Amino acid sequence: MLSHSHSASSTFPQYKAMLFALATFMITSPVHAQVFPPGNGISLSGKSRFDQYVEIRDWQDMEVAQGDFRLNAQRAFESALETIGVRRQPSSVDYLVCSIQAISDDNQVAYALALEYWEKHSTDVHVLQWKSDGMNFLAKPAFQPATVAEQCADYFSQEWLKWNMSDS
């Protein structure tokens, strides 16, 4: 017979604290990012029109409404990409997805971003051509749609500009 029991509600704060400790441990710079597949940025060469979408995959203990945040991030993402010459083309076979996962505690937000470039095929399997992702955390007031969308756009622009620089 067990001498004590734990309810889910009594252990949840411990798990939340562990998540933030893990996120803090894993993040050694303001943004920790990686690219996959390595060297496949060439797949972005010559492309300047993409269907673009911001999605929220996980939204835990966040005070702001998920739908409002997503819509504002979508607008900011499109705007940030326009500054480097990338335009939105709905229903394009070239598809960019900025995915957000976020969890909040009393003072800060830990979040992960993933930017994926997919080639969509109407009669075949869609192909992931390129992906960049990272983790970060911000104070709650700094976690804004524009900030997150600009980080996603930065992941893209760093690679896209390598393959699409104009010599003129």
C-alpha distance (Angstrom), angle and dihedral (degrees) to the residues before:
residue distance angle dihedral
M1 . . .
L2 3.79 . .
S3 3.77 115.9 .
H4 3.81 94.4 -149.3
S5 3.76 139.2 15.4
H6 3.79 134.8 -149.1
S7 3.73 122.9 -144.0
A8 3.79 120.5 -149.6
S9 3.80 90.8 -114.7
S10 3.81 93.3 55.1
T11 3.82 94.3 50.8
F12 3.82 98.4 41.4
P13 3.84 94.7 83.5
Q14 3.82 88.8 52.4
Y15 3.82 91.4 53.9
K16 3.78 91.0 46.7
A17 3.80 91.2 51.4
M18 3.80 89.8 48.3
L19 3.82 90.8 51.6
F20 3.80 91.9 53.5
A21 3.81 91.3 45.2
L22 3.81 89.9 51.1
A23 3.81 92.3 47.0
T24 3.80 90.5 49.3
F25 3.80 91.3 48.9
M26 3.82 93.6 48.4
I27 3.78 95.1 48.8
T28 3.78 111.1 77.1
S29 3.80 96.7 161.0
P30 3.82 133.5 29.6
V31 3.79 90.4 -89.2
H32 3.77 124.3 16.7
A33 3.80 108.2 -160.9
Q34 3.76 139.0 170.5
V35 3.79 134.5 -172.4
F36 3.80 126.9 -137.9
P37 2.94 132.6 -137.3
P38 3.80 92.4 26.0
G39 3.79 112.5 -128.1
N40 3.77 95.0 10.8
G41 3.79 93.0 112.1
I42 3.79 85.2 103.4
S43 3.81 85.8 79.3
L44 3.83 85.9 73.3
S45 3.81 92.2 58.7
G46 3.79 114.1 123.1
K47 3.81 94.0 4.4
S48 3.79 119.5 123.0
R49 3.81 104.0 150.8
F50 3.78 122.8 67.1
D51 3.75 137.9 161.6
Q52 3.81 101.8 -117.2
Y53 3.78 130.2 -155.5
V54 3.80 136.9 172.8
E55 3.80 114.6 -154.7
I56 3.77 132.7 -177.8
R57 3.79 111.4 -141.2
D58 3.80 98.1 176.0
W59 3.81 130.2 14.5
Q60 3.82 113.3 175.9
D61 3.80 125.8 176.9
M62 3.80 92.1 -16.9
E63 3.80 118.1 155.2
V64 3.81 97.4 -153.7
A65 3.81 119.2 78.4
Q66 3.80 111.0 -97.7
G67 3.82 94.9 -138.0
D68 3.80 94.2 50.5
F69 3.80 92.3 47.2
R70 3.81 91.9 49.0
L71 3.81 94.1 49.1
N72 3.82 93.0 48.5
A73 3.80 91.1 45.5
Q74 3.82 89.2 50.2
R75 3.79 91.4 55.0
A76 3.81 92.8 45.5
F77 3.83 91.7 47.4
E78 3.81 92.5 53.2
S79 3.80 91.2 46.2
A80 3.82 93.4 49.2
L81 3.81 91.4 51.1
E82 3.81 91.6 49.0
T83 3.81 89.3 61.3
I84 3.83 89.9 66.9
G85 3.81 94.6 42.5
V86 3.80 100.7 -95.3
R87 3.80 114.1 134.0
R88 3.76 132.1 -163.7
Q89 3.78 115.6 -112.7
P90 3.81 112.1 -179.3
S91 3.81 114.9 -136.5
S92 3.80 92.3 16.2
V93 3.79 116.7 154.0
D94 3.83 85.9 -129.4
Y95 3.80 106.3 77.1
L96 3.84 130.2 -175.6
V97 3.79 118.9 -163.7
C98 3.80 122.7 -171.5
S99 3.81 107.7 -163.9
I100 3.79 123.1 -164.2
Q101 3.79 129.5 -162.4
A102 3.80 116.5 -179.5
I103 3.79 140.2 173.0
S104 3.76 126.9 -178.4
D105 3.78 137.1 -155.2
D106 3.79 128.4 -178.2
N107 3.81 97.1 -66.4
Q108 3.78 111.5 12.0
V109 3.78 147.6 31.7
A110 3.80 124.3 -129.9
Y111 3.78 111.7 -158.5
A112 3.77 144.3 169.4
L113 3.79 126.1 -148.5
A114 3.78 128.2 -162.7
L115 3.79 124.5 -174.9
E116 3.79 114.2 -164.9
Y117 3.79 131.1 -174.5
W118 3.80 112.0 -153.3
E119 3.79 131.2 -177.3
K120 3.79 105.7 -144.0
H121 3.78 119.6 -148.8
S122 3.78 119.4 -167.0
T123 3.81 94.8 -149.9
D124 3.80 102.4 26.1
V125 3.79 141.8 43.5
H126 3.82 116.3 -61.3
V127 3.81 111.6 -115.2
L128 3.79 125.2 -137.3
Q129 3.82 103.3 -140.6
W130 3.78 102.1 173.4
K131 3.80 140.1 0.1
S132 3.79 137.0 -176.4
D133 3.78 124.3 -177.1
G134 3.76 143.0 166.6
M135 3.78 147.8 165.6
N136 3.77 130.8 -119.0
F137 3.76 143.7 157.2
L138 3.77 131.7 -143.5
A139 3.77 138.0 179.9
K140 3.80 108.3 -91.7
P141 3.82 95.5 -107.4
A142 3.82 91.0 53.2
F143 3.82 93.8 52.7
Q144 3.80 97.0 96.2
P145 3.83 130.9 153.1
A146 3.81 92.7 -115.6
T147 3.81 92.6 50.3
V148 3.80 93.1 51.1
A149 3.82 93.8 42.4
E150 3.80 91.7 50.1
Q151 3.81 90.0 52.7
C152 3.81 89.8 53.4
A153 3.81 90.1 47.5
D154 3.83 89.9 48.9
Y155 3.82 91.0 54.8
F156 3.80 87.8 54.6
S157 3.79 99.4 40.4
Q158 3.82 93.9 51.1
E159 3.80 90.2 60.8
W160 3.82 99.5 30.8
L161 3.81 92.9 54.5
K162 3.82 90.9 54.8
W163 3.81 89.5 62.2
N164 3.79 100.9 32.4
M165 3.80 106.8 43.6
S166 3.78 113.3 139.5
D167 3.80 117.7 -132.6
S168 3.79 92.2 -150.6
